[in-house]
């Protein structure tokens, strides 16, 4: 993985510190051209990996990337599922209606015959179909790492449903020839769970910052686990939702031997340049 990864929270109004900023970002990026302009800025700064959700609008961005030579060498790390998409569909269509909308029709008929009982019984097969459906928008684009979102990872961890994490890992490797990645807010528990399931040295993205923001188990436990180098680790939420100054935040994360990559999102050329420069500087220390 590249040292620096560019995220998409800012494009869809995700801001953990301010609802006002979220609304402003949502308005700013109403048009796809605004998103592409920021991606072009990131590329100008030497960032060549875009880590993004499977939001419906990303399909439009993928079409531009797929058909424009200037994005040769650019890669995307998809993160699935985009939970709001499915939550809204369940509200409007019900569980079976949601499955019918997102799973190919002929295959859906197999599940529909058995109703919800059959769906629950063969959830792993359904999960594989949903993964395939989510990835269709990225066809023809380099996607060397495919992530499962923390809302799913941590829910399955809490329920003890490890077999579905294994299903994701196996299917992404075998069917899509990519590295499976797990996003989590509980790095210590995830690593213990995956190792018990036979998954060694996984690719993981976790909140890592100087004040322990969204680090279940605490900063000290994280530092202990990171030093053990039991995974290929991406640090996210390094600024702790704006609670830390960029220089202080990035100096800390870059000092951790065991953090392979750093994920950040920004919407202005100045902030993208500053963050990339700081990471480069502290990574050389």
C-alpha positions as CSV (number, residue, x, y, z in Angstrom):
1,X,0.0,0.0,0.0
2,X,1.0,3.6,-0.5
3,X,2.1,5.6,2.5
4,X,-0.7,8.1,2.0
5,X,-4.3,7.2,1.1
6,X,-7.1,9.8,0.3
7,X,-10.5,9.3,1.8
8,X,-14.0,10.4,0.8
9,X,-15.8,11.5,4.0
10,X,-15.7,15.2,3.0
11,X,-17.5,14.5,-0.3
12,X,-20.6,13.1,1.5
13,X,-21.0,15.4,4.5
14,X,-19.3,13.1,7.1
15,X,-17.8,15.3,9.7
16,X,-17.3,13.9,13.3
17,X,-16.9,17.3,14.9
18,X,-19.5,19.6,13.4
19,X,-23.0,19.3,11.9
20,X,-22.6,22.7,10.3
21,X,-19.4,21.6,8.5
22,X,-21.2,18.5,7.4
23,X,-24.0,20.5,5.8
24,X,-21.5,22.9,4.1
25,X,-19.5,19.9,2.7
26,X,-22.7,18.3,1.4
27,X,-23.6,21.6,-0.4
28,X,-20.0,22.0,-1.8
29,X,-19.9,18.6,-3.4
30,X,-23.4,18.4,-4.9
31,X,-21.8,18.0,-8.3
32,X,-19.5,15.2,-9.4
33,X,-17.2,17.8,-11.0
34,X,-16.4,19.2,-7.5
35,X,-15.3,15.7,-6.3
36,X,-13.1,15.1,-9.4
37,X,-11.5,18.5,-8.9
38,X,-10.3,17.6,-5.4
39,X,-9.2,14.1,-6.6
40,X,-7.1,15.9,-9.3
41,X,-5.5,18.1,-6.6
42,X,-4.7,15.0,-4.5
43,X,-3.0,13.4,-7.6
44,X,-1.0,16.6,-8.2
45,X,0.3,16.2,-4.6
46,X,1.5,12.7,-5.4
47,X,-1.4,10.7,-3.9
48,X,-2.5,7.9,-6.1
49,X,-4.9,5.8,-3.9
50,X,-8.5,6.8,-3.3
51,X,-10.2,4.9,-0.4
52,X,-14.0,5.3,-0.8
53,X,-17.4,3.9,0.1
54,X,-19.7,2.3,-2.4
55,X,-21.9,5.4,-2.4
56,X,-24.1,5.5,-5.5
57,X,-22.3,8.7,-6.7
58,X,-19.0,6.9,-6.7
59,X,-20.2,5.0,-9.8
60,X,-20.1,8.3,-11.7
61,X,-16.6,9.0,-10.5
62,X,-15.5,5.5,-11.5
63,X,-16.8,6.1,-15.0
64,X,-14.6,9.1,-15.4
65,X,-11.6,7.4,-14.0
66,X,-12.1,4.4,-16.2
67,X,-12.3,6.4,-19.4
68,X,-9.7,9.1,-18.9
69,X,-6.1,8.4,-19.5
70,X,-4.9,10.9,-17.0
71,X,-6.0,8.5,-14.3
72,X,-3.7,5.7,-15.5
73,X,-1.9,4.4,-12.4
74,X,-4.7,5.7,-10.1
75,X,-6.2,3.0,-7.8
76,X,-9.3,2.8,-5.6
77,X,-9.8,0.9,-2.4
78,X,-13.6,0.2,-2.2
79,X,-15.2,0.1,1.3
80,X,-18.4,-1.7,1.7
81,X,-21.2,-1.7,2.3
82,X,-22.5,1.9,2.2
83,X,-24.8,1.3,5.2
84,X,-27.2,4.2,4.6
85,X,-28.0,2.9,1.2
86,X,-29.2,-0.4,2.6
87,X,-30.9,1.1,5.7
88,X,-32.9,3.4,3.5
89,X,-33.9,0.5,1.2
90,X,-35.0,-1.7,4.1
91,X,-37.2,1.2,5.3
92,X,-38.8,1.6,1.9
93,X,-38.8,-2.0,0.6
94,X,-38.5,-4.4,3.5
95,X,-35.7,-7.0,3.8
96,X,-36.7,-9.2,0.8
97,X,-37.3,-6.1,-1.3
98,X,-33.9,-4.8,-0.5
99,X,-32.3,-8.1,-1.4
100,X,-34.2,-8.1,-4.7
101,X,-33.0,-4.6,-5.5
102,X,-29.3,-5.3,-5.0
103,X,-28.9,-8.9,-5.9
104,X,-29.3,-10.2,-9.6
105,X,-32.9,-11.2,-10.4
106,X,-32.4,-14.9,-11.3
107,X,-30.3,-15.5,-8.2
108,X,-32.8,-13.7,-6.0
109,X,-35.5,-16.1,-7.1
110,X,-33.6,-19.0,-5.4
111,X,-33.6,-17.1,-2.1
112,X,-37.2,-15.9,-2.5
113,X,-38.5,-19.5,-2.6
114,X,-37.4,-20.1,0.9
115,X,-38.2,-16.7,2.3
116,X,-36.3,-15.1,5.2
117,X,-35.6,-18.5,6.8
118,X,-33.6,-19.6,3.8
119,X,-31.8,-16.2,3.6
120,X,-30.7,-16.6,7.2
121,X,-29.7,-20.2,6.7
122,X,-27.5,-19.4,3.7
123,X,-26.3,-15.9,4.7
124,X,-22.7,-16.6,3.6
125,X,-23.8,-17.2,0.0
126,X,-26.0,-14.1,0.1
127,X,-23.0,-12.1,1.4
128,X,-20.9,-13.2,-1.5
129,X,-23.6,-12.0,-3.9
130,X,-23.8,-8.7,-2.2
131,X,-20.0,-8.2,-2.3
132,X,-20.1,-8.9,-6.1
133,X,-22.9,-6.5,-6.6
134,X,-21.2,-3.7,-4.6
135,X,-18.0,-4.1,-6.7
136,X,-19.6,-3.9,-10.1
137,X,-19.1,-0.1,-10.3
138,X,-15.3,-0.6,-10.1
139,X,-15.0,-2.9,-13.1
140,X,-11.9,-2.0,-15.1
141,X,-10.3,0.0,-12.3
142,X,-7.4,-1.3,-10.2
143,X,-8.8,-2.3,-6.7
144,X,-6.0,-4.1,-4.9
145,X,-7.5,-3.8,-1.5
146,X,-11.3,-4.2,-0.7
147,X,-12.5,-3.2,2.7
148,X,-15.5,-4.1,4.9
149,X,-16.8,-1.1,6.8
150,X,-16.4,-0.9,10.6
151,X,-20.2,-0.8,11.1
152,X,-20.2,-4.4,9.8
153,X,-16.8,-5.5,11.2
154,X,-17.5,-4.4,14.7
155,X,-21.1,-5.6,14.7
156,X,-20.0,-9.1,13.7
157,X,-17.3,-9.0,16.3
158,X,-19.8,-8.0,19.0
159,X,-22.2,-10.8,18.0
160,X,-19.4,-13.4,17.8
161,X,-20.2,-14.1,14.1
162,X,-16.6,-14.6,13.0
163,X,-17.6,-17.0,10.1
164,X,-18.9,-14.0,8.1
165,X,-15.6,-12.1,8.5
166,X,-14.0,-15.3,7.2
167,X,-16.5,-15.4,4.3
168,X,-15.6,-11.9,3.3
169,X,-11.8,-12.6,3.5
170,X,-12.0,-15.8,1.4
171,X,-14.4,-14.4,-1.2
172,X,-12.4,-11.3,-1.9
173,X,-9.2,-13.2,-2.2
174,X,-10.5,-16.0,-4.3
175,X,-13.1,-14.3,-6.5
176,X,-11.7,-10.8,-6.8
177,X,-8.0,-11.5,-6.5
178,X,-7.6,-8.6,-4.0
179,X,-6.4,-8.2,-0.5
180,X,-9.4,-8.2,2.0
181,X,-9.3,-5.3,4.5
182,X,-11.1,-4.8,7.8
183,X,-12.0,-1.4,9.1
184,X,-12.6,-1.4,12.9
185,X,-12.8,0.7,16.0
186,X,-11.4,-2.2,18.1
187,X,-8.0,-3.2,16.7
188,X,-7.0,-5.5,19.6
189,X,-10.2,-7.5,19.6
190,X,-10.3,-7.8,15.8
191,X,-6.7,-9.1,15.6
192,X,-7.3,-11.7,18.3
193,X,-10.5,-12.8,16.6
194,X,-9.1,-13.1,13.1
195,X,-6.0,-15.0,14.3
196,X,-8.2,-17.5,16.1
197,X,-10.0,-18.0,12.8
198,X,-6.8,-18.7,11.0
199,X,-6.3,-15.3,9.4
200,X,-2.7,-14.2,10.0
201,X,-1.2,-10.7,9.2
202,X,-4.5,-9.2,8.0
203,X,-4.9,-5.8,6.4
204,X,-6.6,-3.5,8.9
205,X,-7.7,0.1,9.1
206,X,-8.3,1.5,12.6
207,X,-8.6,4.9,14.4
208,X,-5.2,5.8,15.7
209,X,-4.5,9.2,17.2
210,X,-2.7,10.8,20.1
211,X,-5.8,11.2,22.4
212,X,-7.4,7.8,22.0
213,X,-10.4,9.0,20.0
214,X,-12.5,6.0,18.9
215,X,-9.8,3.6,20.0
216,X,-11.7,0.9,21.9
217,X,-9.4,-0.6,24.5
218,X,-7.4,2.6,24.9
219,X,-4.3,4.3,23.4
220,X,-1.8,2.3,25.5
221,X,-3.3,-1.1,24.4
222,X,-3.2,0.1,20.8
223,X,0.4,1.1,21.0
224,X,1.3,-2.3,22.4
225,X,-0.6,-4.1,19.6
226,X,0.9,-1.9,16.9
227,X,4.4,-2.6,18.1
228,X,3.8,-6.3,17.7
229,X,3.3,-5.8,13.9
230,X,0.6,-8.4,13.6
231,X,-1.1,-6.7,10.7
232,X,-0.7,-4.4,7.7
233,X,-2.1,-1.3,9.4
234,X,-3.7,1.8,8.0
235,X,-4.3,4.7,10.5
236,X,-7.5,6.7,10.1
237,X,-9.0,9.6,12.2
238,X,-5.5,10.7,13.0
239,X,-6.7,14.2,13.7
240,X,-9.3,12.9,16.2
241,X,-12.1,14.8,14.4
242,X,-10.2,18.1,14.5
243,X,-9.2,17.9,18.2
244,X,-5.5,17.8,17.3
245,X,-3.4,20.2,15.3
246,X,-2.2,18.5,12.1
247,X,1.5,18.7,12.9
248,X,1.1,17.3,16.4
249,X,-1.3,14.6,15.2
250,X,0.8,13.4,12.3
251,X,4.1,13.5,14.2
252,X,2.6,11.0,16.6
253,X,1.2,8.6,14.1
254,X,4.3,8.7,11.9
255,X,6.4,7.8,14.9
256,X,4.5,4.5,15.4
257,X,6.6,1.7,13.9
258,X,3.9,-0.6,12.6
259,X,1.6,1.9,10.9
260,X,2.1,1.3,7.2
261,X,-0.3,3.9,5.7
262,X,-2.2,7.0,6.8
263,X,-5.7,7.8,5.5
264,X,-7.0,11.3,5.5
265,X,-9.7,13.4,3.8
266,X,-9.6,17.1,2.9
267,X,-11.4,19.4,0.5
268,X,-9.0,22.2,-0.1
269,X,-5.6,22.3,-2.0
270,X,-4.0,23.9,1.1
271,X,-5.1,21.2,3.5
272,X,-4.2,18.4,1.1
273,X,-0.7,19.9,0.5
274,X,-0.1,20.5,4.2
275,X,-1.1,17.0,5.3
276,X,0.8,15.2,2.5
277,X,3.9,17.3,3.3
278,X,3.7,16.7,7.0
279,X,3.4,12.9,6.5
280,X,6.3,12.9,4.1
281,X,8.4,14.9,6.6
282,X,7.7,13.0,9.7
283,X,8.0,9.6,7.9
284,X,11.6,10.4,7.1
285,X,12.5,11.2,10.7
